[in-house]
Each structure stands twice: as structure tokens, then as C-alpha cells.
Amino acid sequence: METSILKTVRTSLGILPDFTEFDAELVVAINTALMAVSQLGIGPDGGFYISDDTATWTDLFNSVSNIEAVKSYVILKTRLEFDPPGTSFLLESYSRQLDELGFRLMIEVDPDFVPAE
């Protein structure tokens, strides 16, 4: 299993793990997703960012039990910024998935979370 955040995202976007030509753009998009994850209460205090393929998922996580959901959130959010879909249907689908994952991750971090009506 790949532990590098950047390599995991590359592979999930259909880019070969060692193809680095898009790294500058991917790092920016991943860091945007990681900022959102931090605002959900996941990761180290003060946030987390990557600058290359040495940062790992275990560097990011502290007490989240559903690591795969966080990976999915980061990958999907990165996909939307780096390579947005060409159809409004797919864009809406991705957006709904992100909303649901974000909500579920907030519940994971704070089981007493109650959404605003």
C-alpha cells in the first residue's frame, strides 16, 4: 500500500506514481484539500502541508479511525481543483460526495456534532 500522499493522489488521478511533471500543481491542490481536512479537525494542530512525495498519510493522521475516508476526501477535493469534470452532472456528484464525506468526518472527530438547521 502506498503511503506517500502525493503518490497516492497521482495514482488516483490516473497519473503514474513516478510521473512528476504535474507535481507543482498537484501539491497546491493537495495542500488546499489538507487545509479543508484541518478545518474538519483532522491532523496535527496548526495544520499540515506537503512539499514533495516524502509526506505520508501517517504523518497527517492523529486520532481519526477511518483513514480511508480522509484519503477519499483529499483525493476527491484535489481532483476537483486539479482536473475538474467536464459535465455538470459529474461535478454535482463529486460535490455531493465531498459534502457527505466532510459531514461524516466531522461526526468521526466530534460525535456530538449537530449540524445547523
N, C-alpha and C positions, 0 to 999 in steps of 0.2 A: 504494500500500500504506500502510495506517495505521501510524504509528509511535508514537502515544500508547498507553501501556499501558492506561490507563483506558478510552479509546475502543475499543480492540481488544476488551477484555473485555466492554464493554457490547454491542458488536455481536455477539459470540459467544454472549451470553446472550439474544439476540433483542430487545435494547433499542436504540432508535435512538441513534446516536452522540452526538447533542446533547441527549438527554433526561437531565437531571441530577438528577431528583428522588430517585434511589436512590444518589447518589454517596457519601454518608456511609457507608452500609452496604457498598457495593462497595469503597471504599477500605480499610476494615477487613479485609474478606475477602481482597482482593488483597495487602495487607501481610502477612497470615498466610501466604499462599502464597509470597510473596517471602522470608519468614523460612525456610520449608522449602527453597526453592531455594538460599538462602545456606548452609544446613547441608549441602547436597549439594556445596558448594564452588564454586558459580557466582555470579558477581557480584563487586562490589568488596569488599575487606577491610572488615570491620565491618558488613557487610550493606547493604541497600538498601530504601528505602521510598518510597511515593508519597504526595502530599497532594492532588493535583489531576490534571488531564489534560495537564499540561505534561511530566511524566516520560515518557521514551521508552524503547523496548526497547534502543536503542544506549547509553543511559545505564547500563543494567543489565549488559550483557554485557562480558566481558573476553576470555577465550580459548576460549569454547565454540564449536565448529564447527557444531553442529546447533541453530541458534537456534529453528527451528520447534518442536522437541521441548520446549524450555523454555517457549515460548509455550503449547503444548498443556498442559503441566503446570500452569502458572499458571492458565490458563482453567478447566481441569477441577477443580482444587483450589478455586478461587473459586466455581465452580458448586455444588460440594458444600456449601460453607458458606453461600452466599447463597441458593440455590434448590435444596435437596436434592430428589432424585426421590421420587415418591410410591410407588414399588414397590421391594420388596426386591431384585427381580431387577436392576433398573436401578442401584440403589445398589451392588450387588455388582459389576456390570460396570464402573462408574466406579472403584470401589476397586481392582479388578484392573488397570485401565488406568493408574491412578496408581502402583501398585506397579511395574509394568513400566517406565513412563517414568522413575520415580525410579531404578530399578536401572540402566537404560541410560544415564541422565545421570551416575550415579556412575562407570560404566565410561568414559564420554566424558572426564570430568575426571581419572580415575586409572585408566589401562588395566591396572594391576597389582592393582586391587581384587579381593579374593577374599571372597565372602560367607561368613558364619559358617554352619557346618553345623547 
